[in-house]
């Protein structure tokens, strides 16, 4: 049974930091592209950052320079370090694992991040 479980969300003030963690079970983690997405109320889900099996990273413009994605294949874990948080970063953050773009995607349940002034 495949499980993707996010943790580390919560409430933080503007300018603060949070680190999100995502553990995956039941997949060959090291072979998967792992990504973080987010969805704010009334908006579409959007990519935040992703990291390939080989460690290559891709960030959306709003995340570049503030967020860092990393993976630990030995622990089946992908991290998202978020610094200099802004109010507009408030959203539910989702972790996704996918072998390639045409394969089935495995999603976590999401975790809430709230940035307050």
One Martini backbone bead per residue (centre of mass of N, CA, C, O) as a GRO file, in nm:
protein
  117
    1UNK     BB    1   0.095   0.038   0.024
    2UNK     BB    2   0.054   0.366  -0.046
    3UNK     BB    3   0.237   0.641   0.111
    4UNK     BB    4   0.187   0.999   0.178
    5UNK     BB    5   0.356   1.206   0.429
    6UNK     BB    6   0.300   1.499   0.589
    7UNK     BB    7   0.506   1.752   0.761
    8UNK     BB    8   0.550   2.081   0.942
    9UNK     BB    9   0.332   2.255   0.973
   10UNK     BB   10   0.177   2.590   1.024
   11UNK     BB   11   0.248   2.871   1.221
   12UNK     BB   12   0.375   3.186   1.088
   13UNK     BB   13   0.561   3.453   1.048
   14UNK     BB   14   0.667   3.693   0.884
   15UNK     BB   15   0.993   3.576   0.782
   16UNK     BB   16   0.983   3.297   0.840
   17UNK     BB   17   1.013   2.938   0.913
   18UNK     BB   18   0.983   2.618   0.735
   19UNK     BB   19   0.964   2.252   0.752
   20UNK     BB   20   0.899   2.013   0.521
   21UNK     BB   21   0.775   1.673   0.525
   22UNK     BB   22   0.817   1.360   0.325
   23UNK     BB   23   0.684   1.037   0.336
   24UNK     BB   24   0.739   0.719   0.176
   25UNK     BB   25   0.535   0.429   0.089
   26UNK     BB   26   0.549   0.167  -0.154
   27UNK     BB   27   0.792   0.292  -0.308
   28UNK     BB   28   1.046   0.380  -0.531
   29UNK     BB   29   1.179   0.653  -0.432
   30UNK     BB   30   1.450   0.686  -0.603
   31UNK     BB   31   1.260   0.682  -0.885
   32UNK     BB   32   1.128   0.953  -0.799
   33UNK     BB   33   0.957   1.228  -0.847
   34UNK     BB   34   0.959   1.507  -0.628
   35UNK     BB   35   0.689   1.714  -0.498
   36UNK     BB   36   0.572   2.049  -0.441
   37UNK     BB   37   0.256   2.173  -0.352
   38UNK     BB   38  -0.012   2.426  -0.382
   39UNK     BB   39  -0.324   2.547  -0.209
   40UNK     BB   40  -0.537   2.799  -0.223
   41UNK     BB   41  -0.810   2.953  -0.169
   42UNK     BB   42  -0.956   2.962  -0.490
   43UNK     BB   43  -0.717   2.794  -0.608
   44UNK     BB   44  -0.486   2.643  -0.778
   45UNK     BB   45  -0.277   2.406  -0.811
   46UNK     BB   46   0.082   2.434  -0.747
   47UNK     BB   47   0.396   2.451  -0.812
   48UNK     BB   48   0.701   2.475  -0.629
   49UNK     BB   49   0.877   2.195  -0.625
   50UNK     BB   50   1.140   1.978  -0.765
   51UNK     BB   51   1.286   1.636  -0.766
   52UNK     BB   52   1.483   1.422  -0.891
   53UNK     BB   53   1.642   1.126  -0.878
   54UNK     BB   54   1.923   1.292  -0.941
   55UNK     BB   55   1.872   1.601  -0.801
   56UNK     BB   56   1.714   1.779  -0.973
   57UNK     BB   57   1.594   2.113  -0.977
   58UNK     BB   58   1.269   2.290  -0.944
   59UNK     BB   59   1.141   2.628  -0.959
   60UNK     BB   60   0.943   2.856  -0.886
   61UNK     BB   61   0.964   3.185  -0.876
   62UNK     BB   62   0.855   3.226  -0.575
   63UNK     BB   63   1.082   3.008  -0.461
   64UNK     BB   64   1.322   3.136  -0.550
   65UNK     BB   65   1.556   3.179  -0.280
   66UNK     BB   66   1.356   3.056  -0.035
   67UNK     BB   67   1.348   2.764  -0.135
   68UNK     BB   68   1.425   2.410  -0.040
   69UNK     BB   69   1.494   2.113  -0.202
   70UNK     BB   70   1.510   1.771  -0.073
   71UNK     BB   71   1.673   1.442  -0.047
   72UNK     BB   72   1.633   1.107   0.121
   73UNK     BB   73   1.659   0.789   0.020
   74UNK     BB   74   1.708   0.634   0.292
   75UNK     BB   75   1.421   0.784   0.410
   76UNK     BB   76   1.197   0.856   0.210
   77UNK     BB   77   1.266   1.181   0.180
   78UNK     BB   78   1.118   1.510   0.152
   79UNK     BB   79   1.215   1.851   0.149
   80UNK     BB   80   1.095   2.188   0.266
   81UNK     BB   81   1.255   2.486   0.275
   82UNK     BB   82   1.116   2.782   0.434
   83UNK     BB   83   1.184   3.118   0.368
   84UNK     BB   84   1.070   3.421   0.389
   85UNK     BB   85   0.779   3.440   0.460
   86UNK     BB   86   0.456   3.491   0.325
   87UNK     BB   87   0.129   3.537   0.314
   88UNK     BB   88   0.106   3.405   0.016
   89UNK     BB   89   0.206   3.112   0.132
   90UNK     BB   90  -0.061   3.042   0.211
   91UNK     BB   91  -0.139   2.688   0.240
   92UNK     BB   92  -0.174   2.384   0.096
   93UNK     BB   93   0.058   2.120   0.116
   94UNK     BB   94   0.191   1.899  -0.134
   95UNK     BB   95   0.287   1.569  -0.202
   96UNK     BB   96   0.473   1.418  -0.480
   97UNK     BB   97   0.485   1.107  -0.668
   98UNK     BB   98   0.680   1.026  -0.974
   99UNK     BB   99   0.834   0.866  -1.221
  100UNK     BB  100   0.668   1.013  -1.448
  101UNK     BB  101   0.454   1.205  -1.638
  102UNK     BB  102   0.282   0.917  -1.718
  103UNK     BB  103   0.244   0.841  -1.437
  104UNK     BB  104   0.145   0.775  -1.148
  105UNK     BB  105   0.025   0.968  -0.883
  106UNK     BB  106   0.136   1.048  -0.550
  107UNK     BB  107  -0.053   1.170  -0.278
  108UNK     BB  108  -0.103   1.364  -0.031
  109UNK     BB  109  -0.315   1.529   0.206
  110UNK     BB  110  -0.184   1.757   0.336
  111UNK     BB  111  -0.060   2.085   0.459
  112UNK     BB  112  -0.075   2.352   0.671
  113UNK     BB  113   0.003   2.696   0.587
  114UNK     BB  114   0.052   2.985   0.802
  115UNK     BB  115   0.082   3.335   0.740
  116UNK     BB  116   0.150   3.603   0.955
  117UNK     BB  117   0.166   3.950   1.064
   0.00000   0.00000   0.00000
